[in-house]
Amino acid sequence: MENLIKELNNLRPTKEQVRDKPAYYAFGYVDAINSAIEVVKNNAVLRSVMPSLHLFKERRDKLNLTLRQVAKITHVSAATISRIERGEGECSYHNVVQLDDFYCRNGA
């Protein structure tokens, strides 16, 4: 992650380049680089939470709830919950927080 952030920072134009070529801002180049850096940081935070994701199924089972029941309560789709529990695909930080909050509030 650190290397990727360094590479993205290296793509940022210098103050002199921006002064000489205001199109960097006009076309959103600098904003795009800043957004990419934030995405990398957010994904790093999510990866730090990942080891506990495999426990989500156990936590749901502890409450004797189905995927659909948890989905209805948390507003996270059953398909997304299933993917998170299986460790497949991408999952958003928001969905992970929604599920974790629900399980914590209900003693799982």
N, CA, C and O atoms as a MOPAC input file, in Angstrom:
PM7 MOZYME 1SCF
protein

 N      0.82000 1    -1.18500 1     0.00000 1
 C      0.00000 1     0.00000 1     0.00000 1
 C      0.87000 1     1.25700 1     0.00000 1
 O      0.60200 1     2.20400 1    -0.73900 1
 N      1.89900 1     1.26000 1     0.82300 1
 C      2.77200 1     2.43500 1     0.89900 1
 C      3.36900 1     2.75700 1    -0.47000 1
 O      3.45100 1     3.92100 1    -0.86400 1
 N      3.78800 1     1.70400 1    -1.19600 1
 C      4.38700 1     1.92400 1    -2.51200 1
 C      3.37300 1     2.49600 1    -3.48700 1
 O      3.70200 1     3.36700 1    -4.29200 1
 N      2.14000 1     2.00900 1    -3.41800 1
 C      1.10700 1     2.51600 1    -4.31500 1
 C      0.81600 1     3.98000 1    -4.02800 1
 O      0.65300 1     4.77400 1    -4.95500 1
 N      0.74900 1     4.34300 1    -2.75700 1
 C      0.51300 1     5.74800 1    -2.40500 1
 C      1.67800 1     6.61200 1    -2.89700 1
 O      1.45700 1     7.71500 1    -3.39700 1
 N      2.91600 1     6.12100 1    -2.76200 1
 C      4.07000 1     6.87400 1    -3.26500 1
 C      3.97500 1     7.07600 1    -4.76800 1
 O      4.24000 1     8.16400 1    -5.27800 1
 N      3.59100 1     6.00100 1    -5.48000 1
 C      3.45500 1     6.11200 1    -6.93700 1
 C      2.37800 1     7.12000 1    -7.31000 1
 O      2.56400 1     7.92000 1    -8.22700 1
 N      1.25600 1     7.08400 1    -6.60300 1
 C      0.19100 1     8.04800 1    -6.88600 1
 C      0.63500 1     9.47100 1    -6.57200 1
 O      0.33100 1    10.40100 1    -7.31900 1
 N      1.35400 1     9.63800 1    -5.46600 1
 C      1.86700 1    10.97300 1    -5.13700 1
 C      2.83000 1    11.47000 1    -6.20300 1
 O      2.86700 1    12.66300 1    -6.50400 1
 N      3.61600 1    10.55000 1    -6.77900 1
 C      4.54400 1    10.94800 1    -7.84300 1
 C      3.81200 1    11.40500 1    -9.10300 1
 O      4.37100 1    12.14900 1    -9.90800 1
 N      2.57900 1    10.96700 1    -9.27600 1
 C      1.79200 1    11.38800 1   -10.43500 1
 C      1.23100 1    12.79800 1   -10.27700 1
 O      0.85900 1    13.44600 1   -11.25500 1
 N      1.17700 1    13.25700 1    -9.03800 1
 C      0.66400 1    14.61300 1    -8.80800 1
 C      1.56700 1    15.63000 1    -9.48600 1
 O      2.79200 1    15.54300 1    -9.39500 1
 N      0.96700 1    16.58000 1   -10.15600 1
 C      1.79700 1    17.63000 1   -10.76000 1
 C      2.37100 1    18.55000 1    -9.67900 1
 O      1.77000 1    18.73600 1    -8.62100 1
 N      3.52500 1    19.11200 1    -9.96200 1
 C      4.13300 1    20.06500 1    -9.03200 1
 C      3.37200 1    21.37700 1    -9.09300 1
 O      2.57100 1    21.60200 1   -10.00000 1
 N      3.63000 1    22.24300 1    -8.11900 1
 C      2.98300 1    23.55700 1    -8.12600 1
 C      3.32900 1    24.32300 1    -9.39500 1
 O      2.49500 1    25.04000 1    -9.94700 1
 N      4.56700 1    24.16400 1    -9.85100 1
 C      4.99300 1    24.85200 1   -11.06400 1
 C      4.22300 1    24.33000 1   -12.28300 1
 O      3.81400 1    25.10500 1   -13.14700 1
 N      4.03400 1    23.01400 1   -12.33900 1
 C      3.28700 1    22.43700 1   -13.46200 1
 C      1.84400 1    22.92400 1   -13.46500 1
 O      1.28500 1    23.22500 1   -14.52000 1
 N      1.25400 1    22.99900 1   -12.29800 1
 C     -0.12600 1    23.46400 1   -12.21100 1
 C     -0.21300 1    24.93100 1   -12.60700 1
 O     -1.13900 1    25.34500 1   -13.30500 1
 N      0.76400 1    25.71000 1   -12.15200 1
 C      0.77500 1    27.12800 1   -12.50300 1
 C      0.90900 1    27.29400 1   -14.01700 1
 O      0.23500 1    28.13100 1   -14.61600 1
 N      1.78100 1    26.49400 1   -14.63300 1
 C      2.01900 1    26.59800 1   -16.07000 1
 C      0.92700 1    25.94700 1   -16.90500 1
 O      0.69600 1    26.33400 1   -18.05000 1
 N      0.26000 1    24.95900 1   -16.32800 1
 C     -0.78000 1    24.23200 1   -17.05700 1
 C     -2.02700 1    24.09900 1   -16.18400 1
 O     -2.25300 1    23.04900 1   -15.58300 1
 N     -2.83100 1    25.15100 1   -16.11200 1
 C     -4.02100 1    25.09600 1   -15.26000 1
 C     -5.00900 1    24.01000 1   -15.68400 1
 O     -5.96300 1    23.72600 1   -14.96000 1
 N     -4.79100 1    23.40900 1   -16.83700 1
 C     -5.67800 1    22.33100 1   -17.28800 1
 C     -5.63200 1    21.13900 1   -16.34900 1
 O     -6.57300 1    20.34600 1   -16.31300 1
 N     -4.54300 1    20.99900 1   -15.58100 1
 C     -4.48000 1    19.90700 1   -14.60900 1
 C     -5.69400 1    19.95900 1   -13.68400 1
 O     -6.27200 1    18.92400 1   -13.35400 1
 N     -6.07500 1    21.15100 1   -13.27200 1
 C     -7.24600 1    21.29200 1   -12.41600 1
 C     -8.52100 1    21.31300 1   -13.23900 1
 O     -9.53600 1    20.75100 1   -12.82700 1
 N     -8.48100 1    21.95300 1   -14.39500 1
 C     -9.68000 1    22.07600 1   -15.21600 1
 C    -10.22300 1    20.70200 1   -15.60200 1
 O    -11.43700 1    20.50600 1   -15.66100 1
 N     -9.34600 1    19.77600 1   -15.85900 1
 C     -9.79500 1    18.44500 1   -16.27500 1
 C     -9.88000 1    17.46400 1   -15.10700 1
 O    -10.10300 1    16.27300 1   -15.32300 1
 N     -9.70900 1    17.93500 1   -13.89300 1
 C     -9.88400 1    17.10100 1   -12.72500 1
 C     -8.75200 1    16.12800 1   -12.43800 1
 O     -8.92400 1    15.19600 1   -11.65300 1
 N     -7.60200 1    16.33000 1   -13.05900 1
 C     -6.48400 1    15.40100 1   -12.90000 1
 C     -6.04200 1    15.30400 1   -11.44000 1
 O     -5.87900 1    14.20600 1   -10.90700 1
 N     -5.85100 1    16.44300 1   -10.80600 1
 C     -5.39400 1    16.45700 1    -9.41500 1
 C     -6.45000 1    15.82800 1    -8.51100 1
 O     -6.11100 1    15.06300 1    -7.60700 1
 N     -7.71100 1    16.13600 1    -8.74000 1
 C     -8.78100 1    15.54000 1    -7.93600 1
 C     -8.81700 1    14.02800 1    -8.11000 1
 O     -9.06400 1    13.29800 1    -7.15000 1
 N     -8.57400 1    13.55500 1    -9.32100 1
 C     -8.56900 1    12.10900 1    -9.58100 1
 C     -7.43800 1    11.42500 1    -8.81100 1
 O     -7.63300 1    10.34700 1    -8.25000 1
 N     -6.27000 1    12.04300 1    -8.78300 1
 C     -5.14000 1    11.47600 1    -8.03900 1
 C     -5.47300 1    11.44800 1    -6.54400 1
 O     -5.24000 1    10.44300 1    -5.87300 1
 N     -6.01400 1    12.54500 1    -6.02900 1
 C     -6.38400 1    12.60100 1    -4.60800 1
 C     -7.43500 1    11.54800 1    -4.27500 1
 O     -7.36600 1    10.91800 1    -3.22000 1
 N     -8.40200 1    11.35300 1    -5.15700 1
 C     -9.43800 1    10.34000 1    -4.94400 1
 C     -8.83900 1     8.94200 1    -4.93200 1
 O     -9.21600 1     8.10400 1    -4.11200 1
 N     -7.90800 1     8.69500 1    -5.84000 1
 C     -7.26500 1     7.37500 1    -5.90600 1
 C     -6.51100 1     7.07800 1    -4.62100 1
 O     -6.53700 1     5.95000 1    -4.12800 1
 N     -5.84200 1     8.08300 1    -4.07700 1
 C     -5.10900 1     7.89400 1    -2.82100 1
 C     -6.08400 1     7.56300 1    -1.68400 1
 O     -5.79400 1     6.69700 1    -0.85900 1
 N     -7.21700 1     8.23200 1    -1.63400 1
 C     -8.21400 1     7.95000 1    -0.59700 1
 C     -8.76600 1     6.53400 1    -0.73100 1
 O     -8.98100 1     5.85300 1     0.27200 1
 N     -8.99500 1     6.09000 1    -1.96500 1
 C     -9.48600 1     4.72600 1    -2.18400 1
 C     -8.47800 1     3.71900 1    -1.65600 1
 O     -8.85400 1     2.75000 1    -0.99600 1
 N     -7.20200 1     3.93900 1    -1.93900 1
 C     -6.15500 1     3.02900 1    -1.46200 1
 C     -6.14900 1     2.99100 1     0.06100 1
 O     -6.06600 1     1.91800 1     0.65700 1
 N     -6.23600 1     4.16000 1     0.69000 1
 C     -6.23700 1     4.20600 1     2.15200 1
 C     -7.46500 1     3.50500 1     2.72800 1
 O     -7.35200 1     2.75500 1     3.69800 1
 N     -8.64100 1     3.74300 1     2.13700 1
 C     -9.86400 1     3.11100 1     2.63000 1
 C     -9.80800 1     1.60200 1     2.47100 1
 O    -10.25800 1     0.86600 1     3.34900 1
 N     -9.25900 1     1.13600 1     1.35500 1
 C     -9.13500 1    -0.30900 1     1.15300 1
 C     -8.16600 1    -0.91800 1     2.15500 1
 O     -8.34600 1    -2.05900 1     2.57900 1
 N     -7.14000 1    -0.16300 1     2.53500 1
 C     -6.19700 1    -0.65900 1     3.53800 1
 C     -6.89200 1    -0.81700 1     4.88300 1
 O     -6.64400 1    -1.78100 1     5.60700 1
 N     -7.76000 1     0.13100 1     5.21600 1
 C     -8.53400 1     0.03000 1     6.45800 1
 C     -9.42800 1    -1.19700 1     6.39200 1
 O     -9.53100 1    -1.94400 1     7.36500 1
 N    -10.07000 1    -1.41000 1     5.25700 1
 C    -10.94000 1    -2.56500 1     5.10500 1
 C    -10.15300 1    -3.85700 1     5.23800 1
 O    -10.61300 1    -4.79500 1     5.88800 1
 N     -8.96700 1    -3.92100 1     4.63000 1
 C     -8.15800 1    -5.12600 1     4.72400 1
 C     -7.74300 1    -5.40400 1     6.16100 1
 O     -7.56200 1    -6.56100 1     6.54100 1
 N     -7.59000 1    -4.35000 1     6.96700 1
 C     -7.22400 1    -4.57600 1     8.36500 1
 C     -8.37800 1    -5.19900 1     9.14600 1
 O     -8.15600 1    -5.79000 1    10.20300 1
 N     -9.59900 1    -5.07600 1     8.64400 1
 C    -10.78200 1    -5.65600 1     9.27200 1
 C    -11.03000 1    -7.07000 1     8.74300 1
 O    -11.69700 1    -7.86900 1     9.40100 1
 N    -10.50700 1    -7.37700 1     7.58200 1
 C    -10.81800 1    -8.61200 1     6.87900 1
 C    -10.68300 1    -9.89200 1     7.70500 1
 O    -11.52800 1   -10.77500 1     7.55700 1
 N     -9.68900 1   -10.04300 1     8.55100 1
 C     -9.58700 1   -11.32000 1     9.26500 1
 C    -10.85500 1   -11.70000 1    10.03600 1
 O    -11.11400 1   -12.88700 1    10.23000 1
 N    -11.63900 1   -10.73700 1    10.47300 1
 C    -12.84500 1   -11.05400 1    11.23500 1
 C    -14.03900 1   -11.36100 1    10.33600 1
 O    -15.06500 1   -11.82300 1    10.83400 1
 N    -13.94200 1   -11.12100 1     9.04000 1
 C    -15.08600 1   -11.33600 1     8.16200 1
 C    -15.49700 1   -12.79900 1     8.11200 1
 O    -16.68300 1   -13.10500 1     7.99200 1
 N    -14.53700 1   -13.69900 1     8.20000 1
 C    -14.89300 1   -15.11600 1     8.15500 1
 C    -15.75200 1   -15.52600 1     9.35500 1
 O    -16.37800 1   -16.58600 1     9.34300 1
 N    -15.77800 1   -14.69300 1    10.37400 1
 C    -16.59200 1   -14.98600 1    11.55600 1
 C    -18.03800 1   -14.51600 1    11.40700 1
 O    -18.88200 1   -14.82900 1    12.24700 1
 N    -18.32900 1   -13.76800 1    10.34400 1
 C    -19.68200 1   -13.24100 1    10.19200 1
 C    -20.71900 1   -14.35800 1    10.10400 1
 O    -21.80700 1   -14.21600 1    10.66100 1
 N    -20.41900 1   -15.45100 1     9.43100 1
 C    -21.38000 1   -16.56000 1     9.34900 1
 C    -21.60100 1   -17.16500 1    10.73100 1
 O    -22.73400 1   -17.46300 1    11.10900 1
 N    -20.53000 1   -17.34500 1    11.47600 1
 C    -20.66000 1   -17.87800 1    12.84000 1
 C    -21.50100 1   -16.94300 1    13.70300 1
 O    -22.32100 1   -17.39000 1    14.50500 1
 N    -21.29000 1   -15.65800 1    13.53100 1
 C    -22.04600 1   -14.68300 1    14.31700 1
 C    -23.53100 1   -14.73100 1    13.94900 1
 O    -24.39700 1   -14.64300 1    14.81800 1
 N    -23.81400 1   -14.87100 1    12.64900 1
 C    -25.20400 1   -14.96500 1    12.19300 1
 C    -25.83700 1   -16.25700 1    12.70800 1
 O    -26.97600 1   -16.25600 1    13.17600 1
 N    -25.09500 1   -17.34900 1    12.61800 1
 C    -25.60100 1   -18.63900 1    13.10800 1
 C    -25.87800 1   -18.58800 1    14.61600 1
 O    -26.84400 1   -19.18200 1    15.09400 1
 N    -25.03400 1   -17.88300 1    15.34900 1
 C    -25.21400 1   -17.75500 1    16.80100 1
 C    -26.56300 1   -17.11300 1    17.13100 1
 O    -27.18500 1   -17.42900 1    18.14500 1
 N    -27.00400 1   -16.20000 1    16.24700 1
 C    -28.29000 1   -15.53000 1    16.45100 1
 C    -29.45600 1   -16.30700 1    15.82500 1
 O    -30.60800 1   -15.88500 1    15.91400 1
 N    -29.14500 1   -17.44800 1    15.19000 1
 C    -30.16500 1   -18.26600 1    14.51100 1
 C    -30.96000 1   -17.46700 1    13.48700 1
 O    -32.18600 1   -17.55600 1    13.42500 1
 N    -30.23500 1   -16.67800 1    12.67700 1
 C    -30.88300 1   -15.86800 1    11.64900 1
 C    -30.46600 1   -16.33900 1    10.26100 1
 O    -29.35100 1   -16.82000 1    10.05900 1
 N    -31.37900 1   -16.19400 1     9.31700 1
 C    -31.05800 1   -16.51500 1     7.92400 1
 C    -30.40700 1   -15.30500 1     7.26000 1
 O    -30.42200 1   -14.19600 1     7.79400 1
 N    -29.84000 1   -15.54700 1     6.09300 1
 C    -29.27400 1   -14.43300 1     5.32700 1
 C    -30.34000 1   -13.37000 1     5.05300 1
 O    -30.08800 1   -12.17300 1     5.19000 1
 N    -31.51200 1   -13.81800 1     4.66900 1
 C    -32.59000 1   -12.87100 1     4.33900 1
 C    -33.02400 1   -12.05000 1     5.55100 1
 O    -33.32400 1   -10.86300 1     5.42600 1
 N    -33.05800 1   -12.67500 1     6.70700 1
 C    -33.44400 1   -11.93600 1     7.91700 1
 C    -32.42300 1   -10.85000 1     8.23700 1
 O    -32.79200 1    -9.71700 1     8.54500 1
 N    -31.14000 1   -11.19600 1     8.16300 1
 C    -30.08500 1   -10.20100 1     8.42300 1
 C    -30.12900 1    -9.11500 1     7.36200 1
 O    -29.95600 1    -7.93500 1     7.66800 1
 N    -30.35900 1    -9.50800 1     6.11500 1
 C    -30.42500 1    -8.53000 1     5.01800 1
 C    -31.54800 1    -7.52100 1     5.25400 1
 O    -31.36100 1    -6.32000 1     5.06100 1
 N    -32.69400 1    -8.00700 1     5.66600 1
 C    -33.83600 1    -7.12700 1     5.90700 1
 C    -33.55100 1    -6.13100 1     7.03400 1
 O    -33.92800 1    -4.96300 1     6.94900 1
 N    -32.89800 1    -6.59500 1     8.06700 1
 C    -32.61300 1    -5.74300 1     9.22700 1
 C    -31.50900 1    -4.73400 1     8.92800 1
 O    -31.60700 1    -3.57100 1     9.32000 1
 N    -30.45300 1    -5.17700 1     8.23000 1
 C    -29.26900 1    -4.32700 1     8.01600 1
 C    -29.30200 1    -3.53700 1     6.71700 1
 O    -28.48800 1    -2.63600 1     6.51500 1
 N    -30.24000 1    -3.86900 1     5.83600 1
 C    -30.31900 1    -3.22600 1     4.51100 1
 C    -29.08700 1    -3.52100 1     3.65700 1
 O    -28.71500 1    -2.72300 1     2.79800 1
 N    -28.45900 1    -4.66700 1     3.89700 1
 C    -27.37200 1    -5.18300 1     3.06800 1
 C    -27.94700 1    -6.41500 1     2.39100 1
 O    -28.51500 1    -7.27400 1     3.06600 1
 N    -27.81500 1    -6.52200 1     1.08200 1
 C    -28.46300 1    -7.62900 1     0.37200 1
 C    -27.95300 1    -8.98500 1     0.84600 1
 O    -26.80800 1    -9.12000 1     1.27700 1
 N    -28.82500 1    -9.98300 1     0.75800 1
 C    -28.46400 1   -11.33700 1     1.15700 1
 C    -27.28900 1   -11.85000 1     0.32100 1
 O    -26.41600 1   -12.54900 1     0.83600 1
 N    -27.27000 1   -11.50600 1    -0.95400 1
 C    -26.16500 1   -11.93900 1    -1.82700 1
 C    -24.84200 1   -11.34300 1    -1.35700 1
 O    -23.81600 1   -12.02200 1    -1.35500 1
 N    -24.87000 1   -10.07800 1    -0.96000 1
 C    -23.65600 1    -9.42300 1    -0.47200 1
 C    -23.20000 1   -10.05900 1     0.84000 1
 O    -22.00800 1   -10.30100 1     1.03100 1
 N    -24.13500 1   -10.32800 1     1.73500 1
 C    -23.78500 1   -10.96000 1     3.01000 1
 C    -23.16400 1   -12.32800 1     2.74800 1
 O    -22.17300 1   -12.69800 1     3.37700 1
 N    -23.74200 1   -13.06400 1     1.83300 1
 C    -23.22200 1   -14.39000 1     1.50100 1
 C    -21.79900 1   -14.30100 1     0.95400 1
 O    -20.93500 1   -15.09200 1     1.33100 1
 N    -21.55700 1   -13.33000 1     0.06000 1
 C    -20.20200 1   -13.14900 1    -0.49300 1
 C    -19.21400 1   -12.77800 1     0.60000 1
 O    -18.08500 1   -13.26800 1     0.60700 1
 N    -19.62400 1   -11.92300 1     1.51900 1
 C    -18.74100 1   -11.52300 1     2.62900 1
 C    -18.41800 1   -12.74300 1     3.48300 1
 O    -17.26200 1   -12.96500 1     3.84400 1
 N    -19.43400 1   -13.53000 1     3.80300 1
 C    -19.21800 1   -14.70900 1     4.63900 1
 C    -18.30300 1   -15.73400 1     3.96800 1
 O    -17.53100 1   -16.42100 1     4.63700 1
 N    -18.39900 1   -15.82800 1     2.64000 1
 C    -17.55300 1   -16.78300 1     1.90600 1
 C    -16.17900 1   -16.19900 1     1.57400 1
 O    -15.28600 1   -16.92100 1     1.13100 1
 N    -16.01300 1   -14.89600 1     1.78800 1
 C    -14.73800 1   -14.25000 1     1.47000 1
 C    -14.51000 1   -14.07500 1    -0.01100 1
 O    -13.36700 1   -14.03600 1    -0.46700 1
 N    -15.58400 1   -13.97000 1    -0.76500 1
 C    -15.48300 1   -13.83600 1    -2.21800 1
 C    -15.78100 1   -12.40200 1    -2.64300 1
 O    -16.63800 1   -11.73300 1    -2.06400 1
 N    -15.06700 1   -11.94700 1    -3.65400 1
 C    -15.35300 1   -10.64900 1    -4.24600 1
 C    -15.02700 1    -9.48100 1    -3.33500 1
 O    -14.44300 1    -9.63800 1    -2.26300 1
 N    -15.41800 1    -8.32700 1    -3.79100 1
 C    -15.19600 1    -7.08700 1    -3.06200 1
 C    -16.38100 1    -6.81400 1    -2.15100 1
 O    -17.51400 1    -7.18700 1    -2.45600 1
 N    -16.11000 1    -6.16800 1    -1.04600 1
 C    -17.20100 1    -5.73100 1    -0.18600 1
 C    -16.88000 1    -4.31900 1     0.28700 1
 O    -15.72500 1    -3.97200 1     0.53200 1
 N    -17.91800 1    -3.52700 1     0.40800 1
 C    -17.69300 1    -2.13800 1     0.79700 1
 C    -17.50600 1    -2.02700 1     2.31300 1
 O    -18.02100 1    -2.82700 1     3.09400 1
 N    -16.76400 1    -1.02300 1     2.67900 1
 C    -16.53500 1    -0.73600 1     4.09700 1
 C    -17.87300 1    -0.49600 1     4.79400 1
 O    -18.08700 1    -0.95100 1     5.91800 1
 N    -18.76500 1     0.21600 1     4.12200 1
 C    -20.08500 1     0.53800 1     4.67800 1
 C    -20.84500 1    -0.74300 1     5.03400 1
 O    -21.41300 1    -0.84400 1     6.12200 1
 N    -20.85900 1    -1.71800 1     4.12600 1
 C    -21.57600 1    -2.96900 1     4.38900 1
 C    -20.96700 1    -3.73400 1     5.55600 1
 O    -21.68900 1    -4.28700 1     6.38500 1
 N    -19.65100 1    -3.76700 1     5.61900 1
 C    -18.97200 1    -4.45900 1     6.71700 1
 C    -19.33100 1    -3.80500 1     8.04700 1
 O    -19.61100 1    -4.49400 1     9.02800 1
 N    -19.32200 1    -2.48200 1     8.07800 1
 C    -19.65700 1    -1.75700 1     9.31100 1
 C    -21.11500 1    -2.01000 1     9.70000 1
 O    -21.41800 1    -2.23000 1    10.87300 1
 N    -22.02300 1    -1.97900 1     8.70800 1
 C    -23.43800 1    -2.24100 1     8.99000 1
 C    -23.60700 1    -3.61200 1     9.65900 1
 O    -24.28900 1    -3.73700 1    10.67600 1
 N    -22.98300 1    -4.62100 1     9.08000 1
 C    -23.11700 1    -5.97400 1     9.61400 1
 C    -22.45600 1    -6.10200 1    10.98000 1
 O    -23.03300 1    -6.67400 1    11.90500 1
 N    -21.25400 1    -5.57200 1    11.10000 1
 C    -20.54500 1    -5.67300 1    12.37800 1
 C    -21.31500 1    -4.97100 1    13.48500 1
 O    -21.42400 1    -5.49300 1    14.59500 1
 N    -21.85000 1    -3.78800 1    13.18800 1
 C    -22.64700 1    -3.06600 1    14.19000 1
 C    -23.86900 1    -3.88800 1    14.61800 1
 O    -24.18400 1    -3.98500 1    15.80400 1
 N    -24.54600 1    -4.47700 1    13.62900 1
 C    -25.71800 1    -5.28500 1    13.93400 1
 C    -25.35200 1    -6.45600 1    14.85100 1
 O    -26.00900 1    -6.69100 1    15.86500 1
 N    -24.29200 1    -7.18900 1    14.48000 1
 C    -23.88400 1    -8.34300 1    15.28500 1
 C    -23.43600 1    -7.91600 1    16.68700 1
 O    -23.74500 1    -8.59100 1    17.66900 1
 N    -22.72200 1    -6.81700 1    16.77800 1
 C    -22.27600 1    -6.33800 1    18.10100 1
 C    -23.45800 1    -5.94600 1    18.98200 1
 O    -23.49000 1    -6.26900 1    20.17000 1
 N    -24.41600 1    -5.25800 1    18.40200 1
 C    -25.58800 1    -4.82400 1    19.17800 1
 C    -26.42600 1    -6.00800 1    19.67100 1
 O    -27.14000 1    -5.90800 1    20.66900 1
 N    -26.32300 1    -7.12800 1    18.95100 1
 C    -27.15700 1    -8.28800 1    19.29600 1
 C    -26.36200 1    -9.40700 1    19.95900 1
 O    -26.83100 1   -10.54400 1    20.02500 1
 N    -25.17400 1    -9.09900 1    20.44500 1
 C    -24.39800 1   -10.04500 1    21.23300 1
 C    -23.75900 1   -11.17700 1    20.46300 1
 O    -23.46300 1   -12.22800 1    21.03200 1
 N    -23.54400 1   -10.97800 1    19.18800 1
 C    -22.89300 1   -12.04200 1    18.39000 1
 C    -21.47000 1   -11.64100 1    18.06300 1
 O    -20.75300 1   -12.39300 1    17.40200 1

